[in-house]
Amino acid sequence: MPTSNYSVSRRHFIRDASLAAFAVACAPVWAQIAPQDCFKNLVAKDRKLRLACIGLGGKGQSDVMNSSSEDIVALCDVDFARGAKIFNQFPDAARYRDYRQMLAEMGDKIDAVTISTPDHTHFPAALMAIEMGKHVYIQKPLTHTIGEARALKAAAVKARVVTQMGNQGHANVGTRMLKEWVEADVIGAVREVHAWTDRPIWPQGVVLPETAIVPPTMDWDLWLGCGPVHDYSPKLAPFKWRGFWDYGCGALGDMGCHLLDAPFWALNLRGPVKVSAESEGNTETSCPKWSIVTWEFPARGALPPVKIKWFDGGKRPPLPQEMGKDEPLGKGGVIYLGDKGTILNEDDYGASPRLIPEAKLRAFTNRPPKTIPRVPKADPHMEWINGCKGGPVPGSNIVDHSADLTEMVSLGNLAIRMGKPIQWDPVKGECVGMPEANRFIHKNYRLF
């Protein structure tokens, strides 16, 4: 299938990156503005969205099916065998391997796009869709680099489209409840937060795999996209790419936008920050076997300084003093350590925060009021779809939330890759006194 004439050059990316400072400085808080005043191309409430879906395997399957109340008009996957299940579910949808061709040919027949591809493809696909005025739902992490997150935020501000990142826990009741508890001073000032995960569940700290024959149903050049060239290997695609920097963001990139979402939101984790990391097995090509990352934020308005710690690859935070040794921590979660108490959430998506110990939770009868609107059925896909029809602004939209969350998470990976502490200047978008970090903040793009 021939590719389209649409090609995104490095100059194009740099141009959008130069708009990022503008977006950071003066992007509106869209949640406080009427949708009809801040968005273009909204769809009538009584009409179905015309959706195009990029990436149909793995998470892509659920993203398509969770949006299937709408009109699925086009489907795209570089491997038609991997996309076969979804192709068969929607036989009337146009089929493509190249998202550029799909967007160029379908044009005004599309209202919105879902993007469920490997991390390195999120930005170019989303940028093209956004610049065409399409609303977008993008899997986490939003982008592959900090520079991309800032550029995509700038593009979303300019295009005024409805956006959502696929960190589905942001729509949970528990995430809202946690923010309400923190704001109501239930555990006092939060001084430290510990998050942990059982990831990676794919190889990290390894060399790039040996090559193999490309499956006949797959276009490997399109899978590589704007990323560096490497021969095909089943140990790279379709799943284990997450462990390699050229295409993925490792365990932190995979789960950070889930586990760190609630603390980011509740504690306003933006602004200047010092980030340091310990790890084993990190190389120029491979993400580490394990990492422990620390963000140290100064006071943010009335909020006191706070330390955020991340643990993956089998590393765990110390048990809170409120837990006994016979109460081991689960596979993943977050601990909030406050001056007056501790909140524990043993869930990847922020669904179940609770005070510990149990006696304190039982005594917690005077709950703070529900000040944050709940998302119906905690459904992030319908939240986005309704937003595209003039409903409330999605909570994990690029402008107000997910670009900044992705930046915070990506700073952890930046500290891992630099191998020494970094001091982040959010105004300049750079590490203080460390110009050598720029090659990880921005990157070169292969034209394909």
Secondary structure, 3 states (H helix, E strand, C coil): CCCCCCCCCHHHHHHHHHCHHHHHHHCCCHHHCCHHHHCCCCCCCCCCCEEEEECCCCHHHHHHHCCCCCEEEEEECCECCCCHHHHHHCCCCEEECCHHHHHHHHHHHCCEEEECCCHHHHHHHHHHHHHCCCEEEECCCCCCCHHHHHHHHHHHHHHCCCEEECCHHHHCHHHHHHHHHHHCCCCCCEEEEEEECCCCCCCCCCCCCCCCCCCCCECHHHHHCCCCCCCCCCCCCCCHHHHECCCCCHHHHHHHHHHCHHHHHHHCCCCCEEEEEEEECCCCCECCCEEEEEEEECCECCECCEEEEEECCCCCCCCCCCCCCCCCCCCCEEEEEECCCEEEECCCCCCCEEEECHHHHHCCCCCCCCCCCCCHHHCHHHHHHHHHCCCCCCCCCHHHHHHHHHHHHHHHHHHHHHCCCEEEECCCCEECCCHHHHHHHCCCCCCC
